[in-house]
Amino acid sequence: RIRVELDSQKLTAALKARTDETVSLLSDLISIPSTRGNEGPAMRYLLEKIKPLADTCELVPISDDIQKDPEYSFPLENFTYADQPNLRLAIKGSGGGKSLIINTHMDVVPASPGQEKPFEGRVEDGIVWGRGACDCKGQVATLYLAMAALKDLGVTLKGDVIGHVVIEEENGGNGTLAAIRSEDRADAAIVLEPTDLKILPSIRGAVWFVTTCYGRAGHSGQAGRTVSALKEAIRAIEILEGYHDRLLAESKGHPLYDQWDNPMPITFGMMEAGDWPAMAPSRATFKGVMGFLPTRTKEQVMQEMQDALKAEGGDWLPDHFEMDFIYRHDCNEIPADHPIVKTLEAACGESGHKPEVSGMPASCDAWFYSNLIGVPTTVFGSGTLGVAHSNQEQIPVSEVVKGAEILARTIASWCG
């Protein structure tokens, strides 16, 4: 396969000419609060802006039947997808080249406590601030700028480029699930997430769990006759922490993850129990997330978590708990020398950016493509995950431009 290298001076000029409008696009997108269930307005705005850059561009309605899919995550009662479309675009190749899917998401998490003007998309000293600035509307802007530069340069491709801008990544990937249930297939995929411009061919998995422990309620004066569901829940948390520690120890030795002490943490985020301080509660529920590396599948982790509670829970807990998994992401892993990784590495070098290949100590939608439809997938993007979901969420304009340059070179080479 012959690499297609873009003229650096012309590409730089094309990117510069479109930078201001790209920053305006990003600011406008941030100003549309596209939390779960509210993505429609942002998708319609993007449709009108990006349509001139693609051969086809359309909003794709999502059927409420997606909630019956076995891989569906985070169900809600009486939920509807009436105004939650994905956006699909395509640049048609002339034939004979490799095809590429580029995925990123439009949904954002709610504003953080103390976050200043989360939905204003303000620009200060070359940095764009606001919810979604890096995760992931900054990636939408990166894709937009790369496409605009290629179009302005008159680059023609042999292979197709398919864009999936999806909903509901943050709560489990239901938008990408809908996208892969379509007929779209390609020779490779790139999922755009904030990676500090690192190339991530390995992504850890995660399962969100809801555990309910049951006790025997009673007055505080009935010692020996009551069983506190709250105490059983605390016991369950300690058991799951022990399981996590064993799994982490077994997972050591992966070259892309050993740079972190704990790339697969377990987090307990919510607990609810009891009606009265002086009464043993009959029910306690806690929620959290368990990360894991490619040494396990999500099915194995879910089973082993339940097995640990049954084996180590003493006389009461094993028969008095329920565990549900509302978000189930498998690991994504392709070889570090896969052609799409090497193409991205070369594009980094041509853009004056030292390529770095690493693992991702968080989960994302990459596994849907690799694991469910056999499209080799890597993750790449502008900005840093360190400020995502925080009250300091931001992205430097310079990183959007550099990410767009690398992405444009990658598209031209892979599909050229």
Secondary structure as the mmCIF struct_conf table of DSSP 4:
data_model
#
loop_
_struct_conf.conf_type_id
_struct_conf.id
_struct_conf.beg_label_comp_id
_struct_conf.beg_label_asym_id
_struct_conf.beg_label_seq_id
_struct_conf.end_label_comp_id
_struct_conf.end_label_asym_id
_struct_conf.end_label_seq_id
HELX_RH_AL_P HELX_RH_AL_P1 SER A 8 ILE A 30
TURN_TY1_P TURN_TY1_P1 SER A 31 SER A 31
BEND BEND1 ILE A 32 ILE A 32
TURN_TY1_P TURN_TY1_P2 ARG A 36 GLY A 37
HELX_RH_AL_P HELX_RH_AL_P2 GLY A 40 ILE A 50
HELX_RH_3T_P HELX_RH_3T_P1 LYS A 51 LEU A 53
BEND BEND2 ALA A 54 ASP A 55
STRN STRN1 THR A 56 VAL A 60
HELX_RH_3T_P HELX_RH_3T_P2 ASP A 64 LYS A 68
BEND BEND3 ASP A 69 ASP A 69
TURN_TY1_P TURN_TY1_P3 PRO A 70 GLU A 71
BEND BEND4 PHE A 74 PHE A 74
TURN_TY1_P TURN_TY1_P4 GLU A 77 ASN A 78
TURN_TY1_P TURN_TY1_P5 ALA A 82 ASP A 83
STRN STRN2 ASN A 86 ILE A 91
BEND BEND5 GLY A 95 GLY A 97
STRN STRN3 LEU A 100 HIS A 105
HELX_LH_PP_P HELX_LH_PP_P1 VAL A 109 SER A 112
TURN_TY1_P TURN_TY1_P6 PRO A 113 GLY A 114
BEND BEND6 GLU A 116 LYS A 117
TURN_TY1_P TURN_TY1_P7 PRO A 118 PHE A 119
BEND BEND7 GLU A 120 GLU A 120
STRN STRN4 VAL A 123 GLU A 124
TURN_TY1_P TURN_TY1_P8 ASP A 125 GLY A 126
STRN STRN5 ILE A 127 TRP A 129
BEND BEND8 GLY A 130 GLY A 130
TURN_TY1_P TURN_TY1_P9 ARG A 131 CYS A 136
HELX_RH_AL_P HELX_RH_AL_P3 LYS A 137 ASP A 152
TURN_TY1_P TURN_TY1_P10 LEU A 153 GLY A 154
BEND BEND9 LYS A 158 GLY A 159
STRN STRN6 VAL A 161 VAL A 166
BEND BEND10 ILE A 167 ILE A 167
TURN_TY1_P TURN_TY1_P11 GLU A 169 GLY A 172
HELX_RH_AL_P HELX_RH_AL_P4 ASN A 174 ILE A 180
TURN_TY1_P TURN_TY1_P12 ARG A 181 ARG A 181
BEND BEND11 SER A 182 GLU A 183
BEND BEND12 ASP A 187 ASP A 187
STRN STRN7 ALA A 188 LEU A 192
TURN_TY1_P TURN_TY1_P13 ASP A 196 LEU A 197
STRN STRN8 ILE A 199 ILE A 203
STRN STRN9 GLY A 205 TYR A 214
STRN STRN10 ARG A 216 ARG A 216
STRN STRN11 GLY A 218 HIS A 219
TURN_TY1_P TURN_TY1_P14 SER A 220 GLY A 221
TURN_TY1_P TURN_TY1_P15 ALA A 223 ARG A 225
STRN STRN12 VAL A 227 VAL A 227
HELX_RH_AL_P HELX_RH_AL_P5 ALA A 229 SER A 251
TURN_TY1_P TURN_TY1_P16 LYS A 252 GLY A 253
TURN_TY1_P TURN_TY1_P17 PRO A 255 GLN A 259
BEND BEND13 TRP A 260 ASP A 261
BEND BEND14 PRO A 263 MET A 264
STRN STRN13 ILE A 266 ALA A 273
BEND BEND15 ASP A 275 ASP A 275
TURN_TY1_P TURN_TY1_P18 PRO A 277 ALA A 278
STRN STRN14 MET A 279 ALA A 280
BEND BEND16 SER A 282 SER A 282
STRN STRN15 ARG A 283 PHE A 292
TURN_TY1_P TURN_TY1_P19 PRO A 294 THR A 295
BEND BEND17 ARG A 296 ARG A 296
HELX_RH_AL_P HELX_RH_AL_P6 LYS A 298 GLU A 312
BEND BEND18 GLY A 313 GLY A 313
TURN_TY1_P TURN_TY1_P20 GLY A 314 TRP A 316
HELX_RH_3T_P HELX_RH_3T_P3 LEU A 317 ASP A 319
BEND BEND19 HIS A 320 HIS A 320
STRN STRN16 PHE A 321 HIS A 329
STRN STRN17 ASN A 332 GLU A 333
TURN_TY1_P TURN_TY1_P21 ALA A 336 ASP A 337
HELX_RH_AL_P HELX_RH_AL_P7 PRO A 339 GLU A 350
TURN_TY1_P TURN_TY1_P22 SER A 351 GLY A 352
STRN STRN18 VAL A 357 MET A 360
BEND BEND20 PRO A 361 ALA A 362
TURN_TY1_P TURN_TY1_P23 ASP A 365 ASP A 365
HELX_RH_AL_P HELX_RH_AL_P8 ALA A 366 TRP A 367
HELX_RH_PI_P HELX_RH_PI_P1 PHE A 368 LEU A 372
HELX_RH_AL_P HELX_RH_AL_P9 ILE A 373 ILE A 373
STRN STRN19 THR A 377 PHE A 380
BEND BEND21 SER A 382 GLY A 383
HELX_RH_3T_P HELX_RH_3T_P4 LEU A 385 VAL A 387
TURN_TY1_P TURN_TY1_P24 ALA A 388 HIS A 389
BEND BEND22 SER A 390 SER A 390
TURN_TY1_P TURN_TY1_P25 ASN A 391 GLN A 392
STRN STRN20 GLN A 394 PRO A 396
HELX_RH_AL_P HELX_RH_AL_P10 VAL A 397 CYS A 415
#
